[in-house]
Amino acid sequence: MNNPADNMYCMVSFQNKEPQILEIQGVVWFATEDLAYNYYMMLKPELRENDTVYPVQEKDLSIHFNTNSHYVKHMKTRTRLTKVENQPGVVCFVNNHNGAPVPYNYGE
């Protein structure tokens, strides 16, 4: 399984002057570009900004954002969605009290 702390993708809206990292149904970070795009496309058409939203890899955030800003640091702590190879479904990760990503159902 991929480490959820690896370089992941988010969907970024460029509709306004300042780009915005989107939270889609409680998830911000996705294991692959395809997963991010497909998750975004599951939204109702009226909630999508098709011409202004694109997947951006975490390592490329500095192209569009000040990565030292409180906003980006906060968004990097948001929920991450990854996939287990050759298994159906996805795994959702959240950050524990120490900031380390753990599976959503960890400790249940």
Biopython code that builds the backbone (N, CA, C, O; Angstrom):
import numpy as np
from Bio.PDB.StructureBuilder import StructureBuilder

atoms = [
    (1, "MET", "N", (0.850, -1.183, 0.000)),
    (1, "MET", "CA", (0.000, 0.000, 0.000)),
    (1, "MET", "C", (0.888, 1.236, 0.000)),
    (1, "MET", "O", (1.940, 1.252, 0.639)),
    (2, "ASN", "N", (0.465, 2.263, -0.713)),
    (2, "ASN", "CA", (1.194, 3.523, -0.708)),
    (2, "ASN", "C", (1.129, 4.170, 0.655)),
    (2, "ASN", "O", (0.114, 4.087, 1.346)),
    (3, "ASN", "N", (2.205, 4.810, 1.039)),
    (3, "ASN", "CA", (2.212, 5.583, 2.263)),
    (3, "ASN", "C", (1.345, 6.817, 2.044)),
    (3, "ASN", "O", (1.585, 7.558, 1.091)),
    (4, "PRO", "N", (0.350, 7.065, 2.888)),
    (4, "PRO", "CA", (-0.541, 8.211, 2.680)),
    (4, "PRO", "C", (0.180, 9.554, 2.770)),
    (4, "PRO", "O", (-0.359, 10.576, 2.346)),
    (5, "ALA", "N", (1.378, 9.556, 3.311)),
    (5, "ALA", "CA", (2.141, 10.804, 3.394)),
    (5, "ALA", "C", (2.904, 11.086, 2.107)),
    (5, "ALA", "O", (3.531, 12.137, 1.974)),
    (6, "ASP", "N", (2.853, 10.146, 1.149)),
    (6, "ASP", "CA", (3.510, 10.362, -0.134)),
    (6, "ASP", "C", (2.881, 11.546, -0.849)),
    (6, "ASP", "O", (1.858, 12.078, -0.416)),
    (7, "ASN", "N", (3.489, 11.942, -1.924)),
    (7, "ASN", "CA", (3.005, 13.066, -2.706)),
    (7, "ASN", "C", (1.665, 12.720, -3.352)),
    (7, "ASN", "O", (1.596, 11.840, -4.210)),
    (8, "MET", "N", (0.618, 13.401, -2.949)),
    (8, "MET", "CA", (-0.723, 13.114, -3.418)),
    (8, "MET", "C", (-1.248, 14.282, -4.253)),
    (8, "MET", "O", (-0.546, 15.266, -4.482)),
    (9, "TYR", "N", (-2.493, 14.151, -4.700)),
    (9, "TYR", "CA", (-3.128, 15.163, -5.546)),
    (9, "TYR", "C", (-4.310, 15.790, -4.829)),
    (9, "TYR", "O", (-4.997, 15.144, -4.038)),
    (10, "CYS", "N", (-4.532, 17.066, -5.125)),
    (10, "CYS", "CA", (-5.734, 17.754, -4.671)),
    (10, "CYS", "C", (-6.358, 18.423, -5.884)),
    (10, "CYS", "O", (-5.706, 18.577, -6.918)),
    (11, "MET", "N", (-7.608, 18.817, -5.763)),
    (11, "MET", "CA", (-8.274, 19.558, -6.832)),
    (11, "MET", "C", (-8.215, 21.036, -6.449)),
    (11, "MET", "O", (-8.553, 21.414, -5.327)),
    (12, "VAL", "N", (-7.782, 21.861, -7.397)),
    (12, "VAL", "CA", (-7.623, 23.289, -7.141)),
    (12, "VAL", "C", (-8.533, 24.061, -8.089)),
    (12, "VAL", "O", (-8.552, 23.824, -9.297)),
    (13, "SER", "N", (-9.286, 24.991, -7.507)),
    (13, "SER", "CA", (-10.132, 25.875, -8.287)),
    (13, "SER", "C", (-9.364, 27.148, -8.601)),
    (13, "SER", "O", (-8.795, 27.785, -7.714)),
    (14, "PHE", "N", (-9.360, 27.506, -9.884)),
    (14, "PHE", "CA", (-8.720, 28.738, -10.339)),
    (14, "PHE", "C", (-9.771, 29.750, -10.788)),
    (14, "PHE", "O", (-9.482, 30.648, -11.579)),
    (15, "GLN", "N", (-11.001, 29.595, -10.275)),
    (15, "GLN", "CA", (-12.113, 30.448, -10.691)),
    (15, "GLN", "C", (-11.914, 31.897, -10.236)),
    (15, "GLN", "O", (-12.252, 32.826, -10.970)),
    (16, "ASN", "N", (-11.377, 32.093, -9.053)),
    (16, "ASN", "CA", (-11.179, 33.434, -8.509)),
    (16, "ASN", "C", (-9.718, 33.846, -8.628)),
    (16, "ASN", "O", (-8.875, 33.054, -9.050)),
    (17, "LYS", "N", (-9.425, 35.076, -8.258)),
    (17, "LYS", "CA", (-8.052, 35.600, -8.327)),
    (17, "LYS", "C", (-7.088, 34.723, -7.528)),
    (17, "LYS", "O", (-5.985, 34.424, -7.986)),
    (18, "GLU", "N", (-7.509, 34.317, -6.339)),
    (18, "GLU", "CA", (-6.696, 33.445, -5.480)),
    (18, "GLU", "C", (-7.143, 31.994, -5.678)),
    (18, "GLU", "O", (-8.317, 31.692, -5.463)),
    (19, "PRO", "N", (-6.247, 31.089, -6.080)),
    (19, "PRO", "CA", (-6.642, 29.680, -6.218)),
    (19, "PRO", "C", (-7.071, 29.105, -4.867)),
    (19, "PRO", "O", (-6.663, 29.586, -3.810)),
    (20, "GLN", "N", (-7.892, 28.078, -4.929)),
    (20, "GLN", "CA", (-8.421, 27.463, -3.711)),
    (20, "GLN", "C", (-8.328, 25.954, -3.814)),
    (20, "GLN", "O", (-8.742, 25.365, -4.813)),
    (21, "ILE", "N", (-7.773, 25.319, -2.765)),
    (21, "ILE", "CA", (-7.734, 23.856, -2.673)),
    (21, "ILE", "C", (-9.122, 23.404, -2.224)),
    (21, "ILE", "O", (-9.639, 23.879, -1.213)),
    (22, "LEU", "N", (-9.713, 22.495, -2.972)),
    (22, "LEU", "CA", (-11.087, 22.071, -2.689)),
    (22, "LEU", "C", (-11.140, 20.891, -1.731)),
    (22, "LEU", "O", (-10.293, 19.998, -1.769)),
    (23, "GLU", "N", (-12.139, 20.905, -0.882)),
    (23, "GLU", "CA", (-12.469, 19.755, -0.047)),
    (23, "GLU", "C", (-13.713, 19.145, -0.659)),
    (23, "GLU", "O", (-14.760, 19.790, -0.721)),
    (24, "ILE", "N", (-13.608, 17.901, -1.112)),
    (24, "ILE", "CA", (-14.697, 17.244, -1.825)),
    (24, "ILE", "C", (-15.270, 16.150, -0.941)),
    (24, "ILE", "O", (-14.632, 15.122, -0.714)),
    (25, "GLN", "N", (-16.463, 16.378, -0.451)),
    (25, "GLN", "CA", (-17.139, 15.427, 0.430)),
    (25, "GLN", "C", (-16.225, 14.986, 1.564)),
    (25, "GLN", "O", (-16.153, 13.802, 1.891)),
    (26, "GLY", "N", (-15.531, 15.945, 2.160)),
    (26, "GLY", "CA", (-14.696, 15.688, 3.319)),
    (26, "GLY", "C", (-13.277, 15.233, 3.006)),
    (26, "GLY", "O", (-12.499, 14.982, 3.926)),
    (27, "VAL", "N", (-12.923, 15.122, 1.727)),
    (27, "VAL", "CA", (-11.593, 14.648, 1.342)),
    (27, "VAL", "C", (-10.879, 15.734, 0.549)),
    (27, "VAL", "O", (-11.478, 16.376, -0.314)),
    (28, "VAL", "N", (-9.586, 15.938, 0.847)),
    (28, "VAL", "CA", (-8.779, 16.926, 0.132)),
    (28, "VAL", "C", (-7.712, 16.266, -0.728)),
    (28, "VAL", "O", (-7.467, 16.710, -1.850)),
    (29, "TRP", "N", (-7.075, 15.216, -0.226)),
    (29, "TRP", "CA", (-5.915, 14.607, -0.881)),
    (29, "TRP", "C", (-6.258, 13.231, -1.418)),
    (29, "TRP", "O", (-6.932, 12.440, -0.759)),
    (30, "PHE", "N", (-5.779, 12.955, -2.638)),
    (30, "PHE", "CA", (-6.093, 11.710, -3.328)),
    (30, "PHE", "C", (-4.795, 11.047, -3.795)),
    (30, "PHE", "O", (-3.838, 11.733, -4.156)),
    (31, "ALA", "N", (-4.767, 9.725, -3.786)),
    (31, "ALA", "CA", (-3.554, 8.963, -4.114)),
    (31, "ALA", "C", (-3.096, 9.180, -5.550)),
    (31, "ALA", "O", (-1.896, 9.184, -5.823)),
    (32, "THR", "N", (-4.031, 9.360, -6.463)),
    (32, "THR", "CA", (-3.670, 9.531, -7.870)),
    (32, "THR", "C", (-4.439, 10.693, -8.476)),
    (32, "THR", "O", (-5.455, 11.139, -7.943)),
    (33, "GLU", "N", (-3.931, 11.166, -9.597)),
    (33, "GLU", "CA", (-4.608, 12.236, -10.327)),
    (33, "GLU", "C", (-5.982, 11.773, -10.799)),
    (33, "GLU", "O", (-6.953, 12.525, -10.723)),
    (34, "ASP", "N", (-6.065, 10.530, -11.290)),
    (34, "ASP", "CA", (-7.342, 9.984, -11.749)),
    (34, "ASP", "C", (-8.356, 9.882, -10.628)),
    (34, "ASP", "O", (-9.529, 10.201, -10.821)),
    (35, "LEU", "N", (-7.921, 9.441, -9.459)),
    (35, "LEU", "CA", (-8.825, 9.328, -8.320)),
    (35, "LEU", "C", (-9.357, 10.708, -7.933)),
    (35, "LEU", "O", (-10.547, 10.856, -7.657)),
    (36, "ALA", "N", (-8.497, 11.704, -7.910)),
    (36, "ALA", "CA", (-8.929, 13.072, -7.581)),
    (36, "ALA", "C", (-9.956, 13.560, -8.586)),
    (36, "ALA", "O", (-11.006, 14.077, -8.204)),
    (37, "TYR", "N", (-9.661, 13.401, -9.861)),
    (37, "TYR", "CA", (-10.559, 13.876, -10.913)),
    (37, "TYR", "C", (-11.892, 13.131, -10.875)),
    (37, "TYR", "O", (-12.953, 13.750, -10.951)),
    (38, "ASN", "N", (-11.838, 11.804, -10.757)),
    (38, "ASN", "CA", (-13.072, 11.013, -10.744)),
    (38, "ASN", "C", (-13.932, 11.325, -9.527)),
    (38, "ASN", "O", (-15.157, 11.382, -9.636)),
    (39, "TYR", "N", (-13.316, 11.525, -8.386)),
    (39, "TYR", "CA", (-14.055, 11.882, -7.171)),
    (39, "TYR", "C", (-14.749, 13.225, -7.366)),
    (39, "TYR", "O", (-15.909, 13.397, -6.991)),
    (40, "TYR", "N", (-14.028, 14.170, -7.954)),
    (40, "TYR", "CA", (-14.594, 15.496, -8.228)),
    (40, "TYR", "C", (-15.774, 15.391, -9.193)),
    (40, "TYR", "O", (-16.789, 16.062, -9.009)),
    (41, "MET", "N", (-15.646, 14.563, -10.206)),
    (41, "MET", "CA", (-16.695, 14.435, -11.214)),
    (41, "MET", "C", (-17.940, 13.729, -10.682)),
    (41, "MET", "O", (-18.980, 13.755, -11.339)),
    (42, "MET", "N", (-17.860, 13.100, -9.510)),
    (42, "MET", "CA", (-19.041, 12.487, -8.908)),
    (42, "MET", "C", (-19.958, 13.527, -8.268)),
    (42, "MET", "O", (-21.099, 13.221, -7.920)),
    (43, "LEU", "N", (-19.463, 14.756, -8.114)),
    (43, "LEU", "CA", (-20.319, 15.811, -7.572)),
    (43, "LEU", "C", (-21.435, 16.129, -8.558)),
    (43, "LEU", "O", (-21.303, 15.882, -9.757)),
    (44, "LYS", "N", (-22.530, 16.675, -8.050)),
    (44, "LYS", "CA", (-23.603, 17.124, -8.932)),
    (44, "LYS", "C", (-23.042, 18.149, -9.912)),
    (44, "LYS", "O", (-22.179, 18.947, -9.546)),
    (45, "PRO", "N", (-23.518, 18.135, -11.138)),
    (45, "PRO", "CA", (-23.000, 19.080, -12.139)),
    (45, "PRO", "C", (-23.037, 20.536, -11.685)),
    (45, "PRO", "O", (-22.134, 21.306, -12.011)),
    (46, "GLU", "N", (-24.058, 20.916, -10.946)),
    (46, "GLU", "CA", (-24.162, 22.317, -10.510)),
    (46, "GLU", "C", (-23.126, 22.688, -9.445)),
    (46, "GLU", "O", (-22.935, 23.869, -9.152)),
    (47, "LEU", "N", (-22.459, 21.689, -8.866)),
    (47, "LEU", "CA", (-21.415, 21.951, -7.868)),
    (47, "LEU", "C", (-20.013, 21.948, -8.473)),
    (47, "LEU", "O", (-19.034, 22.231, -7.783)),
    (48, "ARG", "N", (-19.920, 21.630, -9.750)),
    (48, "ARG", "CA", (-18.615, 21.537, -10.404)),
    (48, "ARG", "C", (-18.313, 22.797, -11.208)),
    (48, "ARG", "O", (-19.199, 23.396, -11.819)),
    (49, "GLU", "N", (-17.057, 23.177, -11.192)),
    (49, "GLU", "CA", (-16.563, 24.283, -12.015)),
    (49, "GLU", "C", (-15.631, 23.656, -13.044)),
    (49, "GLU", "O", (-14.413, 23.807, -12.941)),
    (50, "ASN", "N", (-16.169, 22.967, -14.017)),
    (50, "ASN", "CA", (-15.375, 22.137, -14.930)),
    (50, "ASN", "C", (-14.246, 22.868, -15.637)),
    (50, "ASN", "O", (-13.190, 22.278, -15.870)),
    (51, "ASP", "N", (-14.436, 24.122, -15.981)),
    (51, "ASP", "CA", (-13.421, 24.839, -16.754)),
    (51, "ASP", "C", (-12.317, 25.447, -15.906)),
    (51, "ASP", "O", (-11.319, 25.929, -16.441)),
    (52, "THR", "N", (-12.485, 25.430, -14.585)),
    (52, "THR", "CA", (-11.517, 26.136, -13.740)),
    (52, "THR", "C", (-10.923, 25.282, -12.637)),
    (52, "THR", "O", (-10.198, 25.808, -11.793)),
    (53, "VAL", "N", (-11.203, 23.978, -12.610)),
    (53, "VAL", "CA", (-10.709, 23.093, -11.551)),
    (53, "VAL", "C", (-9.811, 22.020, -12.162)),
    (53, "VAL", "O", (-10.176, 21.349, -13.127)),
    (54, "TYR", "N", (-8.629, 21.881, -11.569)),
    (54, "TYR", "CA", (-7.646, 20.930, -12.089)),
    (54, "TYR", "C", (-6.956, 20.208, -10.935)),
    (54, "TYR", "O", (-6.801, 20.771, -9.851)),
    (55, "PRO", "N", (-6.534, 18.942, -11.169)),
    (55, "PRO", "CA", (-5.739, 18.250, -10.159)),
    (55, "PRO", "C", (-4.328, 18.836, -10.113)),
    (55, "PRO", "O", (-3.728, 19.123, -11.149)),
    (56, "VAL", "N", (-3.807, 19.010, -8.893)),
    (56, "VAL", "CA", (-2.452, 19.533, -8.699)),
    (56, "VAL", "C", (-1.742, 18.593, -7.733)),
    (56, "VAL", "O", (-2.282, 18.243, -6.684)),
    (57, "GLN", "N", (-0.533, 18.189, -8.094)),
    (57, "GLN", "CA", (0.238, 17.316, -7.217)),
    (57, "GLN", "C", (0.811, 18.145, -6.070)),
    (57, "GLN", "O", (1.171, 19.310, -6.243)),
    (58, "GLU", "N", (0.885, 17.524, -4.908)),
    (58, "GLU", "CA", (1.324, 18.205, -3.690)),
    (58, "GLU", "C", (2.677, 18.899, -3.879)),
    (58, "GLU", "O", (2.873, 20.016, -3.400)),
    (59, "LYS", "N", (3.598, 18.248, -4.567)),
    (59, "LYS", "CA", (4.924, 18.838, -4.766)),
    (59, "LYS", "C", (4.887, 20.078, -5.649)),
    (59, "LYS", "O", (5.841, 20.855, -5.661)),
    (60, "ASP", "N", (3.792, 20.275, -6.393)),
    (60, "ASP", "CA", (3.659, 21.421, -7.289)),
    (60, "ASP", "C", (2.846, 22.570, -6.698)),
    (60, "ASP", "O", (2.589, 23.558, -7.386)),
    (61, "LEU", "N", (2.441, 22.456, -5.444)),
    (61, "LEU", "CA", (1.645, 23.519, -4.828)),
    (61, "LEU", "C", (2.356, 24.868, -4.851)),
    (61, "LEU", "O", (1.710, 25.912, -4.946)),
    (62, "SER", "N", (3.684, 24.849, -4.765)),
    (62, "SER", "CA", (4.437, 26.106, -4.702)),
    (62, "SER", "C", (4.301, 26.931, -5.986)),
    (62, "SER", "O", (4.602, 28.125, -5.985)),
    (63, "ILE", "N", (3.864, 26.323, -7.050)),
    (63, "ILE", "CA", (3.636, 27.063, -8.297)),
    (63, "ILE", "C", (2.459, 28.024, -8.137)),
    (63, "ILE", "O", (2.452, 29.108, -8.719)),
    (64, "HIS", "N", (1.476, 27.622, -7.351)),
    (64, "HIS", "CA", (0.230, 28.386, -7.232)),
    (64, "HIS", "C", (0.005, 29.012, -5.860)),
    (64, "HIS", "O", (-0.812, 29.922, -5.723)),
    (65, "PHE", "N", (0.720, 28.533, -4.844)),
    (65, "PHE", "CA", (0.473, 28.963, -3.465)),
    (65, "PHE", "C", (1.777, 29.286, -2.747)),
    (65, "PHE", "O", (2.852, 28.832, -3.139)),
    (66, "ASN", "N", (1.660, 30.072, -1.700)),
    (66, "ASN", "CA", (2.751, 30.249, -0.742)),
    (66, "ASN", "C", (2.654, 29.048, 0.196)),
    (66, "ASN", "O", (1.766, 28.995, 1.046)),
    (67, "THR", "N", (3.558, 28.092, 0.047)),
    (67, "THR", "CA", (3.459, 26.847, 0.818)),
    (67, "THR", "C", (3.770, 27.027, 2.295)),
    (67, "THR", "O", (3.575, 26.101, 3.082)),
    (68, "ASN", "N", (4.250, 28.199, 2.685)),
    (68, "ASN", "CA", (4.473, 28.487, 4.103)),
    (68, "ASN", "C", (3.265, 29.150, 4.744)),
    (68, "ASN", "O", (3.283, 29.435, 5.942)),
    (69, "SER", "N", (2.226, 29.398, 3.975)),
    (69, "SER", "CA", (1.041, 30.067, 4.512)),
    (69, "SER", "C", (0.272, 29.139, 5.447)),
    (69, "SER", "O", (0.340, 27.915, 5.329)),
    (70, "HIS", "N", (-0.450, 29.741, 6.366)),
    (70, "HIS", "CA", (-1.299, 28.980, 7.286)),
    (70, "HIS", "C", (-2.313, 28.158, 6.490)),
    (70, "HIS", "O", (-2.595, 27.010, 6.835)),
    (71, "TYR", "N", (-2.854, 28.746, 5.432)),
    (71, "TYR", "CA", (-3.866, 28.071, 4.615)),
    (71, "TYR", "C", (-3.337, 26.750, 4.054)),
    (71, "TYR", "O", (-3.979, 25.713, 4.218)),
    (72, "VAL", "N", (-2.177, 26.773, 3.396)),
    (72, "VAL", "CA", (-1.625, 25.555, 2.796)),
    (72, "VAL", "C", (-1.229, 24.559, 3.879)),
    (72, "VAL", "O", (-1.487, 23.364, 3.736)),
    (73, "LYS", "N", (-0.616, 25.022, 4.944)),
    (73, "LYS", "CA", (-0.242, 24.112, 6.040)),
    (73, "LYS", "C", (-1.478, 23.430, 6.612)),
    (73, "LYS", "O", (-1.448, 22.237, 6.914)),
    (74, "HIS", "N", (-2.564, 24.182, 6.761)),
    (74, "HIS", "CA", (-3.813, 23.612, 7.264)),
    (74, "HIS", "C", (-4.374, 22.587, 6.270)),
    (74, "HIS", "O", (-4.783, 21.497, 6.670)),
    (75, "MET", "N", (-4.394, 22.928, 4.995)),
    (75, "MET", "CA", (-4.957, 22.023, 3.992)),
    (75, "MET", "C", (-4.138, 20.737, 3.871)),
    (75, "MET", "O", (-4.684, 19.689, 3.525)),
    (76, "LYS", "N", (-2.848, 20.807, 4.149)),
    (76, "LYS", "CA", (-2.018, 19.595, 4.094)),
    (76, "LYS", "C", (-2.361, 18.619, 5.225)),
    (76, "LYS", "O", (-1.983, 17.450, 5.159)),
    (77, "THR", "N", (-3.058, 19.075, 6.242)),
    (77, "THR", "CA", (-3.446, 18.189, 7.346)),
    (77, "THR", "C", (-4.815, 17.556, 7.131)),
    (77, "THR", "O", (-5.270, 16.775, 7.967)),
    (78, "ARG", "N", (-5.470, 17.878, 6.034)),
    (78, "ARG", "CA", (-6.826, 17.390, 5.796)),
    (78, "ARG", "C", (-6.823, 15.932, 5.340)),
    (78, "ARG", "O", (-5.765, 15.357, 5.085)),
    (79, "THR", "N", (-7.993, 15.351, 5.242)),
    (79, "THR", "CA", (-8.189, 13.937, 4.954)),
    (79, "THR", "C", (-7.583, 13.513, 3.618)),
    (79, "THR", "O", (-7.675, 14.221, 2.616)),
    (80, "ARG", "N", (-6.956, 12.327, 3.637)),
    (80, "ARG", "CA", (-6.301, 11.764, 2.455)),
    (80, "ARG", "C", (-6.981, 10.445, 2.089)),
    (80, "ARG", "O", (-7.325, 9.638, 2.953)),
    (81, "LEU", "N", (-7.162, 10.255, 0.783)),
    (81, "LEU", "CA", (-7.816, 9.061, 0.271)),
    (81, "LEU", "C", (-6.833, 8.320, -0.622)),
    (81, "LEU", "O", (-6.294, 8.896, -1.567)),
    (82, "THR", "N", (-6.599, 7.047, -0.328)),
    (82, "THR", "CA", (-5.661, 6.260, -1.118)),
    (82, "THR", "C", (-6.314, 4.940, -1.504)),
    (82, "THR", "O", (-7.426, 4.642, -1.068)),
    (83, "LYS", "N", (-5.644, 4.171, -2.296)),
    (83, "LYS", "CA", (-6.186, 2.908, -2.783)),
    (83, "LYS", "C", (-5.202, 1.789, -2.500)),
    (83, "LYS", "O", (-3.990, 1.971, -2.616)),
    (84, "VAL", "N", (-5.733, 0.625, -2.127)),
    (84, "VAL", "CA", (-4.919, -0.568, -1.937)),
    (84, "VAL", "C", (-4.898, -1.291, -3.278)),
    (84, "VAL", "O", (-5.946, -1.628, -3.828)),
    (85, "GLU", "N", (-3.688, -1.527, -3.802)),
    (85, "GLU", "CA", (-3.557, -2.144, -5.109)),
    (85, "GLU", "C", (-4.218, -3.514, -5.146)),
    (85, "GLU", "O", (-4.091, -4.297, -4.205)),
    (86, "ASN", "N", (-4.921, -3.799, -6.233)),
    (86, "ASN", "CA", (-5.604, -5.071, -6.493)),
    (86, "ASN", "C", (-6.724, -5.377, -5.507)),
    (86, "ASN", "O", (-7.113, -6.536, -5.357)),
    (87, "GLN", "N", (-7.243, -4.363, -4.836)),
    (87, "GLN", "CA", (-8.391, -4.541, -3.942)),
    (87, "GLN", "C", (-9.417, -3.464, -4.256)),
    (87, "GLN", "O", (-9.052, -2.332, -4.575)),
    (88, "PRO", "N", (-10.695, -3.805, -4.167)),
    (88, "PRO", "CA", (-11.726, -2.799, -4.447)),
    (88, "PRO", "C", (-11.784, -1.754, -3.335)),
    (88, "PRO", "O", (-11.376, -2.014, -2.203)),
    (89, "GLY", "N", (-12.284, -0.597, -3.663)),
    (89, "GLY", "CA", (-12.491, 0.446, -2.671)),
    (89, "GLY", "C", (-11.267, 1.302, -2.433)),
    (89, "GLY", "O", (-10.251, 1.180, -3.118)),
    (90, "VAL", "N", (-11.386, 2.168, -1.449)),
    (90, "VAL", "CA", (-10.321, 3.105, -1.097)),
    (90, "VAL", "C", (-10.117, 3.095, 0.414)),
    (90, "VAL", "O", (-10.961, 2.589, 1.153)),
    (91, "VAL", "N", (-9.001, 3.651, 0.873)),
    (91, "VAL", "CA", (-8.706, 3.777, 2.293)),
    (91, "VAL", "C", (-8.627, 5.256, 2.610)),
    (91, "VAL", "O", (-7.942, 6.011, 1.920)),
    (92, "CYS", "N", (-9.320, 5.667, 3.640)),
    (92, "CYS", "CA", (-9.350, 7.066, 4.035)),
    (92, "CYS", "C", (-8.416, 7.266, 5.223)),
    (92, "CYS", "O", (-8.485, 6.516, 6.198)),
    (93, "PHE", "N", (-7.540, 8.275, 5.151)),
    (93, "PHE", "CA", (-6.611, 8.584, 6.230)),
    (93, "PHE", "C", (-6.921, 9.956, 6.807)),
    (93, "PHE", "O", (-7.253, 10.890, 6.076)),
    (94, "VAL", "N", (-6.811, 10.065, 8.113)),
    (94, "VAL", "CA", (-6.925, 11.348, 8.806)),
    (94, "VAL", "C", (-5.672, 11.512, 9.653)),
    (94, "VAL", "O", (-4.954, 10.540, 9.886)),
    (95, "ASN", "N", (-5.403, 12.705, 10.111)),
    (95, "ASN", "CA", (-4.234, 12.932, 10.950)),
    (95, "ASN", "C", (-4.610, 12.759, 12.409)),
    (95, "ASN", "O", (-5.628, 13.278, 12.865)),
    (96, "ASN", "N", (-3.766, 12.013, 13.150)),
    (96, "ASN", "CA", (-4.012, 11.854, 14.576)),
    (96, "ASN", "C", (-3.555, 13.107, 15.326)),
    (96, "ASN", "O", (-3.154, 14.087, 14.697)),
    (97, "HIS", "N", (-3.609, 13.089, 16.632)),
    (97, "HIS", "CA", (-3.263, 14.275, 17.431)),
    (97, "HIS", "C", (-1.807, 14.702, 17.273)),
    (97, "HIS", "O", (-1.461, 15.839, 17.593)),
    (98, "ASN", "N", (-0.942, 13.796, 16.780)),
    (98, "ASN", "CA", (0.463, 14.140, 16.536)),
    (98, "ASN", "C", (0.709, 14.590, 15.101)),
    (98, "ASN", "O", (1.842, 14.906, 14.737)),
    (99, "GLY", "N", (-0.350, 14.622, 14.278)),
    (99, "GLY", "CA", (-0.210, 15.018, 12.890)),
    (99, "GLY", "C", (0.165, 13.892, 11.951)),
    (99, "GLY", "O", (0.370, 14.126, 10.760)),
    (100, "ALA", "N", (0.260, 12.661, 12.466)),
    (100, "ALA", "CA", (0.620, 11.518, 11.625)),
    (100, "ALA", "C", (-0.638, 10.935, 10.983)),
    (100, "ALA", "O", (-1.658, 10.780, 11.656)),
    (101, "PRO", "N", (-0.578, 10.609, 9.680)),
    (101, "PRO", "CA", (-1.747, 10.019, 9.024)),
    (101, "PRO", "C", (-1.995, 8.600, 9.510)),
    (101, "PRO", "O", (-1.072, 7.789, 9.578)),
    (102, "VAL", "N", (-3.231, 8.307, 9.842)),
    (102, "VAL", "CA", (-3.635, 6.967, 10.273)),
    (102, "VAL", "C", (-4.915, 6.595, 9.541)),
    (102, "VAL", "O", (-5.697, 7.478, 9.188)),
    (103, "PRO", "N", (-5.150, 5.289, 9.302)),
    (103, "PRO", "CA", (-6.417, 4.899, 8.666)),
    (103, "PRO", "C", (-7.601, 5.415, 9.462)),
    (103, "PRO", "O", (-7.555, 5.451, 10.691)),
    (104, "TYR", "N", (-8.655, 5.813, 8.778)),
    (104, "TYR", "CA", (-9.822, 6.424, 9.408)),
    (104, "TYR", "C", (-10.428, 5.546, 10.497)),
    (104, "TYR", "O", (-10.893, 6.054, 11.517)),
    (105, "ASN", "N", (-10.427, 4.225, 10.286)),
    (105, "ASN", "CA", (-11.029, 3.322, 11.267)),
    (105, "ASN", "C", (-10.018, 2.830, 12.313)),
    (105, "ASN", "O", (-10.314, 1.896, 13.058)),
    (106, "TYR", "N", (-8.856, 3.434, 12.374)),
    (106, "TYR", "CA", (-7.792, 3.029, 13.303)),
    (106, "TYR", "C", (-8.314, 3.082, 14.740)),
    (106, "TYR", "O", (-8.883, 4.090, 15.161)),
    (107, "GLY", "N", (-8.124, 2.017, 15.474)),
    (107, "GLY", "CA", (-8.504, 1.969, 16.877)),
    (107, "GLY", "C", (-9.948, 1.586, 17.126)),
    (107, "GLY", "O", (-10.373, 1.531, 18.280)),
    (108, "GLU", "N", (-10.722, 1.319, 16.074)),
    (108, "GLU", "CA", (-12.119, 0.912, 16.279)),
    (108, "GLU", "C", (-12.200, -0.573, 16.517)),
    (108, "GLU", "O", (-13.292, -1.108, 16.710)),
]
sb = StructureBuilder()
sb.init_structure("model")
sb.init_model(0)
sb.init_chain("A")
sb.init_seg("    ")
for serial, (resi, resn, name, xyz) in enumerate(atoms, 1):
    if name == "N":
        sb.init_residue(resn, " ", resi, " ")
    sb.init_atom(name, np.array(xyz, "f"), 0.0, 1.0, " ", f" {name:<3s}", serial, name[0])
structure = sb.get_structure()
